[in-house]
């Protein structure tokens, strides 16, 4: 069994929906993991949502193209947890949750405190925004 097949089996048997490259380091070298991840993305088993962040995929009932199994907000939360970033809801989402506004936030945003995040998490034209105390 080659590395890509072992990784595909690991993804299928894993309860997690979101994976980072570090989850696969036991399977081989960095170059081997990169080739296997590209293969899994091409097969439609994973969708790449950011640098070194992948999510389980299923075929779309409309187009047949691979789509994530969970929404972008959950993907971002799970990815930030795996990356060790502490976060809370963005300002607009927190205000909506507290009942201070009736406008439903359109964009997905998380507040990361003093930490600046340069990472981009996106799915198609939907992008996760990161707010911090510096802005």
Phi, psi and omega per residue, in radians:
X1 nan 2.241 -3.140
X2 -1.466 3.075 -3.043
X3 -1.098 -0.741 -3.121
X4 -1.090 -0.718 3.118
X5 -1.154 -0.699 3.111
X6 -1.141 -0.700 3.116
X7 -1.183 -0.673 3.105
X8 -1.089 -0.726 3.104
X9 -1.151 -0.702 3.114
X10 -1.108 -0.745 3.121
X11 -1.125 -0.749 -3.114
X12 -1.141 -0.637 -3.089
X13 -1.542 -0.135 -3.083
X14 -1.503 2.451 3.114
X15 -1.337 -0.445 3.136
X16 -1.152 2.560 3.062
X17 -1.738 -0.416 -3.077
X18 -1.939 2.380 -3.126
X19 -2.273 2.547 2.974
X20 -2.026 2.852 -3.087
X21 -0.964 -0.616 -3.103
X22 -1.080 -0.419 3.111
X23 -1.154 -0.363 -3.054
X24 -1.891 0.122 -3.037
X25 -1.127 -0.350 3.138
X26 -1.291 -0.194 -3.064
X27 -1.535 -0.280 3.139
X28 2.821 -2.844 -3.112
X29 -1.302 2.974 -3.131
X30 -1.059 -0.744 -3.138
X31 -1.148 -0.710 3.124
X32 -1.143 -0.714 3.119
X33 -1.133 -0.726 3.119
X34 -1.045 -0.821 3.128
X35 -1.097 -0.718 -3.131
X36 -1.170 -0.716 3.115
X37 -1.120 -0.724 3.081
X38 -1.067 -0.714 3.100
X39 -1.108 -0.725 3.129
X40 -1.190 -0.607 3.066
X41 -1.167 -0.761 3.136
X42 -1.137 -0.572 3.099
X43 -1.311 -0.308 -3.120
X44 1.553 0.268 3.104
X45 -1.464 -0.505 3.124
X46 -2.283 2.708 3.006
X47 -2.135 2.314 3.119
X48 -1.515 2.185 -3.129
X49 -1.964 -0.131 3.132
X50 -3.085 3.127 3.134
X51 -1.086 1.996 3.097
X52 1.157 0.377 3.102
X53 -2.155 2.174 -3.103
X54 -2.265 2.717 3.130
X55 -2.375 2.576 3.091
X56 -1.021 2.564 -3.102
X57 -2.219 2.764 3.023
X58 -2.412 2.763 3.118
X59 -1.244 2.425 3.098
X60 -1.208 2.443 3.127
X61 -1.277 -0.312 -3.121
X62 -1.615 -0.956 -3.033
X63 -1.794 -0.345 -3.079
X64 1.483 -0.126 3.111
X65 -1.299 2.687 3.127
X66 -1.167 2.337 3.070
X67 -2.290 2.654 -3.135
X68 -1.128 2.704 3.141
X69 -1.447 -0.243 3.139
X70 -2.316 2.791 -3.139
X71 -1.187 2.824 -3.076
X72 -1.058 -0.647 3.140
X73 -1.083 -0.743 3.110
X74 -1.207 -0.652 3.091
X75 -1.034 -0.824 -3.112
X76 -1.103 -0.752 3.135
X77 -1.065 -0.843 -3.122
X78 -1.149 -0.658 3.118
X79 -1.157 -0.746 3.127
X80 -1.120 -0.675 3.087
X81 -1.086 -0.804 -3.139
X82 -1.142 -0.537 3.133
X83 -1.459 -0.082 3.089
X84 1.372 0.491 -3.131
X85 -1.761 2.219 3.053
X86 -1.464 2.454 -3.040
X87 -2.668 2.911 3.005
X88 -2.476 3.092 3.125
X89 -1.114 2.652 3.064
X90 -1.156 2.932 -3.063
X91 -1.025 -0.819 -3.106
X92 -1.166 -0.735 -3.139
X93 -1.178 -0.669 3.116
X94 -1.155 -0.711 3.113
X95 -1.114 -0.677 3.099
X96 -1.152 -0.727 3.134
X97 -1.118 -0.638 3.128
X98 -1.372 -0.168 3.141
X99 1.472 0.266 3.139
X100 -1.357 -0.310 3.128
X101 -2.498 2.711 3.090
X102 -1.811 -0.034 3.128
X103 -1.400 2.185 3.136
X104 -1.381 2.183 -3.137
X105 -1.118 2.343 -3.122
X106 -1.500 -0.745 -3.078
X107 -1.594 2.681 3.088
X108 -1.551 2.120 -3.110
X109 -2.426 2.516 3.098
X110 -2.280 2.502 3.115
X111 -1.702 2.185 -3.061
X112 -1.895 0.258 3.106
X113 1.235 -2.244 -3.124
X114 -1.514 -0.149 -3.076
X115 -1.418 2.281 3.071
X116 -1.613 2.350 3.141
X117 -2.008 2.072 3.101
X118 -1.700 -0.110 -3.129
X119 -1.209 2.501 3.097
X120 -1.968 2.139 3.040
X121 -1.941 2.112 -3.078
X122 -2.549 2.669 3.087
X123 -2.408 1.798 -3.042
X124 1.164 -2.160 3.127
X125 -1.712 0.072 3.084
X126 -1.609 2.221 -3.076
X127 -2.152 2.470 3.050
X128 -1.519 2.262 3.132
X129 -1.786 2.497 3.111
X130 -2.033 2.185 3.101
X131 -1.800 2.593 3.063
X132 -2.529 3.077 -3.101
X133 -1.284 -0.198 -3.089
X134 -1.457 -0.368 -3.055
X135 -1.482 nan nan
